[in-house]
Amino acid sequence: MTLPFPRPDPGPELRFAVTGADHDASALTPTLRLHLTVTETTGTRIHALALRTQIRIEPARRRYAAEEQARLVEVFGDPERWGRTLNPMQLATVATVTPGFAGEHRAVLEVPLTSDAEIASTRYLRGLDAGEIPLLLLFSGTVFYDGGTGVQVGLVPWSSEAAFRLPVAVWTAMMTAHYGGTTWLPLPARTFDALAAWRAARALPSWEQTVDALLERDP
């Protein structure tokens, strides 16, 4: 008599959706908060979910006003080439661990960002006036679940993803809350020293006036 082999445990099935976004005004650095809903569709009890989320900007998924195109030339080149140069860019990668749940769980992904103008994603975001920022979230990680005979361990499929259109106004409000309309520009020490000497020689009272004076000089 041939005994049938036990059917393999198919494991849980997870679906992800981003339902909204805001920012943490009390954080030390600009921190975007993405509100994530995780849904388990088979009725399996989840004991914990160790989630890793890669967040990408997909610039080809929106239109750009003429003023935005002019500012984004430094990122993508001339608009005539944008059919080839509007490639996805990395925004952040974050990790989070959820408690146990069944059915649906809501979590907040805290995404630390920067105003560093040397980073391509920052230059892109600063180049936008309004509208939305097309994001794609790619999920991976480990899921601990009730397999009937005890806790089982599975992997979050690499195919797990969610699209979200982040309002530009959320990013703008976050940067304004932290920097009050100013921008930090990192400079090598030798460049800063030379600039400070140039300012001192002309008795300019502020860095803003120093930069304005340089911009007004004949090329």
ABEGO torsion letter per residue (X at the ends): XBBBBBBBBAEBBBBBBBAEBBBBAABABBBBBBBBBBBBAAGBBBABBBBBBBBBBBAAABBBBAAAAAAAAAAAEBAAAAAAABBBBBABBBBBBBBBBBGBBBBBBBBBBBABAABAAAAAAAABABEBBBBBBBBBEBBBBBAGAEBBBBBBBAABBBBBBBBAAAAAAAAAAAAGGBBBBBBBAAAAAAAAAAAAAAGBABAAAAAAAAAABBX
